[in-house]
Amino acid sequence: MDNWLEEFACDVVGTYVFGRSFGLQHVRLCALLGGDPFRPGLGQEATHPADEARLRVIVSTLTSYGATEDAAAVNDLWDRFIAHQLGARPPQHGLCYPEDLLDLVAREVVAQCQSAGISDSLMLRDKGNTVTALLVDAWDRFVADSQGFKAWEDASLVALFTESS
């Protein structure tokens, strides 16, 4: 369980800094790797918590610092993925991963990030051409035009590294 807490905390920090792009990448990775997103469940051991529980922490994190539209977008994509893959969440899943506990982890780690002076993804996006803004924009562009994404990505990387030189 200590490993799980560490995983959840890392997911919160990743989400806090990279916003919905972190959540969308989580869904993409789960879709690519396959497997049961609800495992491990009660009585099962693993070094990582269930992907579904990790997604709940990601959504809770986005909500906790005011990125509610981003939380809804990530949650909607996850729900569509789950419905397509499995149909429904196992009834015992909530016993293993209580929603209140996942929300508490997200709120506590977000509070620690804020007290350490770390900017969240909304603040970073507003600053312009940051890595966070670029990642969020990349996901938006990929969803809107997957065929043209490679050309946009190449141009964006050249611009990013040209500006930082």
C-alpha positions in Angstrom: 0.0 0.0 0.0 2.9 2.4 0.6 3.9 1.9 -3.0 0.3 2.8 -4.0 0.4 6.1 -2.0 3.6 7.0 -3.8 2.1 6.3 -7.2 -1.0 8.3 -6.3 1.1 11.2 -5.1 3.2 11.2 -8.3 0.0 11.2 -10.4 -1.3 14.2 -8.4 2.0 16.1 -9.0 2.0 15.2 -12.7 -1.6 16.3 -13.1 -1.0 19.5 -11.1 1.8 20.6 -13.4 0.7 19.1 -16.8 -3.1 19.3 -16.4 -5.4 17.4 -18.6 -2.6 16.3 -20.9 -1.4 14.0 -18.0 -4.9 12.5 -17.7 -5.4 12.1 -21.5 -2.0 10.4 -21.7 -3.1 8.0 -18.9 -6.2 7.0 -20.8 -4.1 6.5 -24.0 -1.6 4.4 -22.2 -4.3 2.2 -20.7 -5.9 1.7 -24.1 -2.5 0.8 -25.6 -1.5 -1.6 -22.9 -4.8 -3.3 -22.5 -5.4 -5.2 -19.3 -8.1 -4.8 -16.7 -8.1 -1.2 -15.5 -9.8 -2.3 -12.2 -7.0 -4.7 -11.2 -5.7 -5.1 -8.6 -8.8 -5.3 -6.6 -9.7 -6.6 -3.2 -7.3 -9.4 -2.1 -5.0 -8.9 -5.0 -1.4 -7.7 -4.7 0.5 -5.5 -7.1 3.1 -2.8 -7.1 0.8 -0.3 -8.7 -2.9 0.6 -7.9 -5.6 0.0 -10.5 -5.5 2.3 -13.5 -9.1 3.3 -12.8 -8.3 4.4 -9.3 -5.3 6.4 -10.7 -7.7 8.1 -13.1 -10.0 9.0 -10.3 -7.1 10.7 -8.5 -6.2 12.6 -11.7 -9.8 13.9 -12.1 -10.0 14.8 -8.4 -6.7 16.7 -8.7 -7.9 18.7 -11.7 -11.1 19.5 -9.8 -9.3 20.5 -6.6 -7.4 23.4 -8.2 -10.2 24.6 -10.4 -9.6 22.9 -13.7 -13.2 21.6 -13.8 -13.6 21.6 -17.6 -10.4 19.6 -17.9 -11.6 17.2 -15.3 -14.8 16.7 -17.2 -13.0 16.1 -20.5 -10.7 13.5 -19.0 -13.5 11.8 -17.1 -15.7 11.7 -20.2 -12.9 10.1 -22.3 -12.3 7.5 -19.5 -16.0 6.7 -19.2 -16.2 6.1 -22.9 -13.1 3.9 -22.8 -14.5 1.8 -19.9 -17.9 1.5 -21.6 -16.2 0.3 -24.8 -13.8 -2.1 -23.0 -15.8 -3.5 -20.1 -19.2 -1.9 -19.7 -19.2 -1.4 -15.9 -17.0 -1.0 -12.9 -16.9 -4.1 -10.5 -19.1 -3.5 -7.4 -16.2 -4.2 -4.9 -13.9 -1.6 -6.6 -15.2 1.2 -4.4 -14.3 -0.8 -1.3 -10.7 -1.2 -2.4 -10.4 2.4 -3.6 -12.8 4.6 -1.6 -13.6 7.8 -3.5 -13.3 9.9 -0.4 -9.8 8.6 0.3 -8.7 9.2 -3.3 -10.1 12.8 -3.1 -8.2 13.3 0.2 -4.9 12.2 -1.3 -5.4 14.6 -4.3 -6.4 17.6 -2.1 -3.4 17.0 0.3 -0.8 16.7 -2.4 -2.2 19.7 -4.2 -2.1 21.7 -1.0 1.6 20.7 -0.6 2.3 21.8 -4.2 0.6 25.1 -3.6 2.5 25.7 -0.3 5.8 24.9 -2.1 5.0 27.6 -4.7 4.6 25.2 -7.6 2.4 26.7 -10.4 -0.6 24.5 -11.5 -1.3 23.8 -15.2 -3.9 26.6 -15.5 -1.3 29.2 -14.3 1.4 27.7 -16.5 -0.8 27.6 -19.6 -1.7 31.3 -19.1 2.0 32.2 -19.2 2.2 31.3 -22.8 4.7 29.0 -24.5 5.6 26.7 -21.7 5.9 22.9 -21.9 2.6 22.6 -20.1 0.8 24.9 -22.6 2.4 23.0 -25.5 1.4 19.6 -24.1 -2.2 20.7 -23.7 -2.3 22.3 -27.1 -0.8 19.1 -28.6 -3.6 17.0 -27.3 -6.2 19.5 -28.6 -4.6 19.5 -32.0 -4.2 15.7 -32.1 -7.9 15.2 -31.3 -8.9 17.9 -33.9 -6.6 16.8 -36.7 -4.6 13.5 -36.1 -3.5 13.5 -39.8 -1.9 17.0 -39.6 -0.5 16.5 -36.1 3.0 15.3 -37.1 3.7 18.5 -39.1 2.3 20.7 -36.3 4.4 18.8 -33.7 7.6 19.2 -35.7 7.1 22.9 -36.2 6.2 23.4 -32.5 9.3 21.6 -31.3 11.5 23.7 -33.6 9.8 26.9 -32.3 10.2 25.8 -28.6 13.9 25.0 -28.9 14.5 28.2 -31.0 12.9 30.4 -28.3 14.8 28.7 -25.5 18.2 29.2 -27.2 
